[in-house]
Amino acid sequence: MLSGPSKSSTIAAASDVSLISMVNPEDNSVSTFNGTTNTLIARANTGANTEPSAIVYNPDNLSAWVANRAAATVVKISALNTSTPTLGTPINVGSEPTGIALSPTGRFLVVAEWAEGQVSVIDTTTNAKVSSVVMRNPRAVAVTNDGDAEDGDEKVVVTEFYGRPQGTEATDTSRQGAIRVFTLSATGTLAADGEVTFAPADGGFGVTFSPNQLFGVAINGGRAYIPAIGASPAGPPKFDNNIAPALLVADLATKTEVTGPAGSQSLAPAVNGLTGTKQFLADLVDIAFVPGDVAYAVARGGEVVQRLAFGQTTLTLGTAAVPQIELIRPGMSDPKCFNPTGIVAFGTPTFRAFVNCWGNQRLGVIDLTNQTLTSAVESVPAPTAPAALSVNRGRHFFFTGRGRWSNSGWSSCGSCHPDGLSDNITWIFAAGPRQSTSMDGSFSHGPGAQKQRIFNWTGIIDEMHDFEGNTRGTQGGKGAITTAPTLNECGNLALELQVGSNGQPDAGLPAGLGTSMKAVADGLAINCAPNNWDDINNYAKTIRPPRGRKPAPVGTLDAAAVTRGAARFLDGRCEQCHSGAGWTVSRRHYTPETPGTIATVTGTAFAKPSIWPANWTFHSSVQIAAQPAAAETNMVAIAPPQLACSIRNVGTFGSDTLELKPGAGGRAQGRGGYNVPSLYGLQVAAPLLHHGGASSLDDLFSNAAWLAHTQTANANFLLGPTAAADRADLIQYLWSIDATTPEVATPTGFADGCAP
């Protein structure tokens, strides 16, 4: 029997703390450590391109189950206490398994298949799937344990990763968090037993937050505790007005949200009341309890562990001596613990916690008596090749909110781009309402050389370095294009000077198109953060699109429908926009940092290819220009500059009341068209379009509001008596697309119109 409830995490331990195991996604391995000496026992390879994502120990304390996210399998690893652990035969499950948990006897393994939209149960005595239920983007899972040595009466709690859209998009109340509760039977079936929803709440600092990104779940005392990221998308775009470290609490008996001081809340106001230097818990991703009502929550972006002591009507953060457990405190000697993703915690007599330091692939060991990180033991050897080192650094920079990357650990790039993808939130940005773009489409992932897409919905950014503006303006960080009077001042953020588009200190936020911020950074005589954005760019190239959904009986797709849907895709001539490398005709056809290149592109006339439909007209005398007055009913040119040749007008501009810039900024960009997005990741993408106006793919293809998009290349597409069946087949095909799907060639004449 397991000693308590089981939950999904990137780290797990034997109940007697004799062994600790953690997943290493980038290394396709699982490392196991001696729980007494903290020394590495063995690293078990899970196979090429498996990307292990979660691990749970069996009751025998010598074996564990691992979810392989990229391979869409689960596998048992045995003999973990030896130098040669053994892997069983992998069991196929649905796409992107992100969470696993065991029933008390260990007989049933519950798997949350995030991109499949399915929760499955594996009988571990037969290694066969015995049941599954369809569910909206399941992410984390936990199973109760009432101690009666029976599995058939336990509850299974699964988080819906993305908040449910409600009300009006791009408002601070546009999402509702939710968990689903199931009863596990003695034969392994799941029966629906209700749900708990979490309402938008006060985030402090003058904003309301909507629950989103429900990363984890832990069960304690009849309640479920869910670390999440709260979103306040209405703005203003300011570090303490956009992201909230949300803790959601549910009473499992009454299926209600627990509110009040010991219930659901943003932890930011409480963090603000702590003494001394503190981090605002960017990206809460996991939580673990020691016996009683004390928990430890992991902030991946804040790179701290936060002690949480729950009373009946109180919640106390930290201790008087240690408000937060620092993982990379200034002056701390190496090794440190970067980007923690999981935690296990133990009370008497051990009083220790162990953390998966994903960012630098180490096991973090915390003394809970002194509330201090005592060591960070190597789990995977650090790479030595320059390219791999750059990717590692870029991943850390992308997912940290420390130092130059945000104000006091409020947010990271990963706050809006979980897994490098999208939070599916519509934000009010300077250019108008914009869904966070999934970054798996920034670069192509099919055969041949990688192609970079022009960034942003309206094609206003052409290099990763331009996001320096977001780091400074939205995240409140110093940024990584900085200089100083002398090299000695570099590293002291109070003395570093931000550099603008003209290469001068304190010259304002960087521009997008028209100036190469990479060239500016590379040209600095004293560059305080050399190559940081190059590193992030190199990491972005590795962001893997979610795996396509799988055919039944393992997954939810109908293989015959996928084949028919591929034909419908061509019937609709969808490949006129969504084709070629990366499933989009958008591409950057020039190298911004090359001297003279931008001036050439800025001065080059753009003429629409004659084969394009008339409604694709984008009037511009040059390639890089503001959206022209001719595209606007009020005849007002809309800045900032766009790459004209990448824009397509397919009728997705929304209502005049929605398509506005913040405050009194006026009409948003977009009436003249948008930059074509990739088709990667539609398995987990909803709502859709730049403004989140389409609630699903079915809504996108059936709603009269988006008919112009559906029929932009075929006026009779998805009409007639077979329309519903054709639409269903097309959706199945789109759900199947991933990096391995053969890309459809772009028809002659329908390339992006940019110069070769």
Secondary structure, 3 states (H helix, E strand, C coil): CCCCCEECCCEEECCCCCEEEEEEHHHCEEEEEECCCCCEEEEEECCCCCCEEEEEECCCCCCEEEEECCCCEEEEEECCCCCCCEECCCEECCCCEEEEEECCCCCEEEEEECCCCEEEEEECCCCEEEEEEECCCEEEEEECCCCCCCCCCCEEEEEECCCEECCCCCCCCCEEEEEEEEEECCCCCEEEEEEEEECCEEEECCEEEEEEEECCCEEECCEEEEEEEEECCCCCCCHHHHEEEEEEEEECCCCEECCCCCCCEECHHHHHCCCCCCCCCCCEEEEEEECCCEEEEEECCCCEEEEEEECCCCEEECCCCCCCEECCCCCCCCCCCCCEEEEEEECCCCCEEEEEEHHHCEEEEEECCCCEEEEEEECCCCCCCHHHHHHHHHHHHHHCCCHHHCCCCCCCHHHHCHHHCCCCCEEEECCEEEECCCHHHCECCCCCCCCECCECCCCCECCHHHHHHHHHHCCCCCCCCEECCCHHHCCCCCCCEEECCCCCECCCCCCCCCCCHHHHHHCCCCCCCCCHHHHHHHHHCCCCCCCCCCECCCCCECHHHHHHHHHHHHHCCHHHCCCCHHHCCCCCCCCCCCCCHHHHHHCCCCCCCCCCCHHHCCCCCCCEEEECHHHCCCCCCEEEEEEHHHEECCCCCCCCCCCECCCCCCECCCCCCEECCCCCCCCCCCCECCCCCECCHHHHHHCHHHHHHHCCCCCCCCCCCCHHHHHHHHHHHHHHCCCCCCCCCCCCCCCCCCCC
